[in-house]
């Protein structure tokens, strides 16, 4: 049996109003070709299928067309919801789609549905523990009067208990099978980009690798967009997003993970790099140097590059501002400028007061706020309370975005 692990498709994602849908459609074409070429039997997709909880009809059409193609290829598939997804929307056609050999798990509270037993052509059999993004209501009963630290502990314990209970169920029903878990969560120490939303109290309730290390033969993770191994054996992994979703990911090598199973053992875990369709490029220099670089630029991808320019000059000059705006509107067959920034050195003193570099665009709002309150004369408890309030307000904003 061969299994392909991917996640974080984010169908419908836009970057500064630039749609990334053409990129994800090209990835799906590549994915189908790879499934045929590598003779994949089972596809695992660990959450964030869509970028928005209420995707457009066009985005849903792309998704259902892919499921149809997977059915034609006779590939089994397990899809779980991420924190961006609507569980109800994904599970709406569940009974119909299951007839195509595709299992969709949206809601976190359902236990039996999250155990999927799949047999291979030889003696290999595998239990897929298909855990979607677990919301607070799925894993922790509301309790009044809990401190910030107690809330974090309750959430973390709830996630661990969820995985342990499903492992016990799998062992009881199918004791001679491999156990592969799926998850859409944050593991402490994972390398972040700036395109993931923080989850479970600003990632504070994230698990450590040790919490899950010996429970499962492989853990197929989603939520973090940088592909990475989380243990030495490489059997706990984020596949990462298949395409860059922010400029902080512009240098990442995107991939999918392939597992080979033989005689009820995982005999190989390897990755395949996904093609660069529209490279994300950030050019930071003086205005004249940026012009020169753009004139010489040729996209290495199959489509024009998506470019952000960051003009840096010593002194404020209105002509630089106007010329940069004009440059950003330039049309080219090799690139599309979707965002620009202008920094004059006289502005940097304000940033240095907060201990920030001029690359503030690489930081998340929570990181900027953290640095801001570090300079305040607050007790440890008050800082924790302020951070908790900030996380809640930020969650309200991002959930509506």
N, C-alpha and C positions, 0 to 999 in steps of 0.2 A: 504494500500500500504506500502511495505517495501523497503527502499532505502539503498544501501551500498555505502559508500564514501571511495575511496582510491585514491592514487596519487603516482607519482614519482617511477615508476617501474624501470626505467633506464635499460631496457633490453640491454644486451651487456656490462654492466659495468665490468671493471677490476680494481683490487686493487693491485698495485705493480705487474702487469702482471698476477695476479691470477684472473681467470674468476669467476664472481659471477653468471653466467648463471645457473649452477645447483641449486643454492639457489632460484632464481626467478622462475624456473620451478617447484620446490617443493611448492613454495608459490601459484602458479597458480593451482596446484592440490588441495591444501588446500582451496583456494578461491572457486573453483567450488563445493567442498564438503560443504563449509559453505553456499553458495548460495542455495544449495538444502536443507540443514538442517534448515536454517532460513527462507526458503520460500521467498527469495528476488525477488522483481518484477523489480527493476531498479538499474543498476550499474552506478555510476558516477566516472569517472577517470579524475582527474584535472591536467593533463599535465605531461611532461617528461616521455612519454611512452618508448622512446629509450634513450640511453645514448649519442649516436652520431647522428648528423643530417643525416648521410648516413650510416645506419646500414647494417650489413652483411646480406646475403640471409638467413643464418641460424637463425639470430635473427628475421628477418621478418617472417620466417616460424613459429617460436614459437608464435609470436603475432597473426598471422592469424589462427593458430590452436586453440588458446584461443577464438577468435571471433566465430569460428565455434562451439565450445563447448557451448558458451553462447547462440547461436541460437538454438542449440538442447534443451537447458534447457528453451527456450522461455523467456529469460530475456532481457528486453529492456536495452539499454546501451547508454550512452552519453560520448564521449571521446573528450577532448580538448588537443591542443598542448601546450607544455611547451617551455621554452627557449632553451632546448637541441634539440627539435624536428624540423624537416623540415615540415612546413605547407603543402607544395606541395606534399611531399611524403605521409603524412597522408591522405590528401584529394584526392589523385590520384584515388583510387577505391571507392570514396564516394557514388556515385549513386548506384553502385552494392551492397555495404555493407548496405546501408539504407534499401534495400529490406529484410535484415536479422533482421531489427528492431534495428539497431545500427547507431547512429548519430555521425559523426566525424566533429569537427570544428577545422580547422587548422589556417586559416587566420583571423587576428583580425579586418580587415576593413569591413567585411560583417556584417550588422546589422540584417537583417531579419532572416538569417540562425541561429543566435545565440539565437533565441527564439523558444523553443521546448515545445509544449503543450502535456501533457500525462494525460490520464484519467485512474483512478483506477476502480475496480469492483463496489465499492459503489459510493457515490456522490463525492468522493475525486477526485480533479483534480489539477495538479501542472504545473506551468510554470518553465521550466529549462532555466535559463539565462546562456547559455554555452559560457563563455568568455575565449578564449585562452590567452596565453601570448601575451600582447600587446607591440609590438615593437614601438620605437619612431616614426616611420613613420605612424603608425596607429592612433596615438593620438595627435600629435603636428606637425603643419606645420613648415617647416624649416624657421627660422628667423635669420638673421644676426645681430650681435652686441649685443646679449643677454649676460648678465653676468652669472656667475656660478649659483648664487641663482635664477636668473630669469629662467634659463633652468630647474632647479629643480621644480620650481613652475608651469611652463608650462606643464611639464610632469605629475605632480600630478593632476593638474586641468583637464588635458585631460583624465586621467584614471577615475576620479570621474564622469566627464560628460558622459563618455561612459556607465558606470553602471546606471546612472540616466536616460539616454535616453532609455535604454532597459527596465527599470522598467516602464517608461511611456508607452512604446509600449505594454508591457505585460498587464498593467492595462486597456489599451484601447481595446485590442483584447479579453482578457479573464479576465474580472474584478472580477469574483467570484472564483479565483483559488489561491492556495498557490504559493508563489514565492521563488524559490531556485536558488541562483546564484552559479556559479563556477568561480574560478579565479586562475591564476598562477602568483602570485605577492608577494611582500614583505610587511608585515604589521609591522609597527614600534613596537619595544619591543618584537618581537618574538625571541625565543631562537634558536640560529644558531648552526650548526655543521660546520665542515670544508670541507664538500663535496658539498655545494651549490655554484654555481657561483653567484657573485654579479650581480644585474640587475638594470637598470634605474639609471645610474650614481652612481654606487657603493652603491646601496640601499638607496641613499639619497632622492630619490623621492618616497619612500615608504609611504603608506597611514597610517593614524591612524585608530583605530577601530571606532571612532566616525564618520568618513566619510561614513561608510557603515552600521552602527549599526541598524538604523531604516528602512533601505530600503527593506530588505529581511527577510523572515522567517528563512532561514538558508543559510549560505555561506560555500560552500565546497571548501576549499583552497588546493592548491598544491604549491610546490617550496621549502618550508622549510621541512627538513627531520625528524625533531623531532615532534612527535605528540603533539598537545597542543591546549587548549582552549584559546581564546583571549578575552573573556568577561565572566562575571559572569553567564550568562544564558547558556553558552556553545553552542550557536547556530552559532558562528563564529569559525571555527576550521581548523587547519591543520591536515589532517589524518596522515601526515608523510609518509616516505617511508616504505614499508612493510618488508624490510630487512635492516640491517645495511650496509651502503655504505662507511663508513670510520671508522677508529679506534676511532675517537672522538664520535662515536655513539655506541660504544661497550656496554655501560651500559644502553642504551635507551630501554624501553619496547615498541616494535613496535605493531601497531594495525590497525584495520579498524573501521570505524564508521557506525552504523546502525541507521536509522531513521524510526520510525513507524508513519504513517499518518492515521488518522481516522476522517471521517466527516469534511474534509478540515481543520484539525488541526494537528500539530505535537504533538503527545501524549508522545513520548519517544525518547530520544537521548542517545545512549549507545555505548560502544566500546567493541571490542573483541580483545584480544591479539593474535598476530600471533606467530606461533611456532618459536623457535630458531633452525635453520637448521644447519648452520655452525657458531658457536659463534666466534666473533672476540675477541681475547685475547691479551693484551699487558703485558709483564712481564719485570719489571724493577728491576735489582738487580746486584750484583756481578756475574761474570761468573760462579763461582762454585755454587752459590745459584740458578742461572737460570737452570743449569744442573739438580740439585736436583728436582726443581719444575717441569721441563719437564718430568722427569722420573716417577713422581707420577701423572701426569695429565691424566684425562680421560674426553673426551668431553661429555657434557650433551646434545648435539644436536643429530640430526639424521645422521650427517656427521662429519668428522674430523674438529676440530677447525682450524681457520685461525689465525696464531700467528705472532706477531711482538715482537722481543726481544730488550731490551735496556740495554746494558752492561755498568755498571758504575764502574770505578776503580779509585784509588787515583792517581797513576802515570802511565804515558805512558809506555806501554810494548808491544813490537812487537809480542810476543808469544800470548798475549791476542787477538790481532787482527786476527792472523792466526787461532787460536782455535775457535774464534767466527764465522769466515767464514766457517770453517769446520762444526761447529754445525748447522749453517743455512742450510746446505745441507743434514742434517740428515733426513731420511725417517721414518715416524711413522704412524701407523694406527689411532692414536688418534689426530694428529695435523699436520699441514703443516706450516713451518716457511717461510713467504713470504718477510720479511724485517727485517733488523737488524740495530741497531745504537750502536755506542760505544762512551762513554763520559769519558774523564779523567778529574779529578777535576781541573787540571791546565788550562784546556780550558775554564772553566766557567767564568773566569775573563773578557774575551772578550764579553761574553753575558751580564754580569752585567753592562758593560759600556753603553749598550743600554737600560738598565732597563728591560731586559728579564730574565725569569727563564730558567732552563735547559730544560723545557718542550716546547721548541720552536716549536716542531713538531705539537703542538696543535694549533698554531697560523696560520692565513691566511697571504698570502703575503702582503695584504693591511694593516694588523695590524702591521706587522714588519716595513713596510715603514712608517706608521704613527708615530711609536715610533722613527724611525730614524730622521724624519724631525722635531720632537718636540725639538730636541737638536740644531737645526739650528737657527741662528739669522735672521729669515725672518719675514716680516710683515704678518698680518693675511690674507691679500689679496694675497700675494705671495704664502703662504702655501696652500691656496685654489686652486690657479692656478696649483701648482705643483701636488697636489692631483688629480685634474681633469685630468692632463696629464698622471699621473700614471694609473688612472682608464681606460683611453682610450687605453693606450699601453697594459695593462693587458687584456682588453677585446679582443684586436686583437689577442693576444697570445692564450687565452683560446678558442676563436672561431675557431682557426685553429687546436687546439689539438684534 
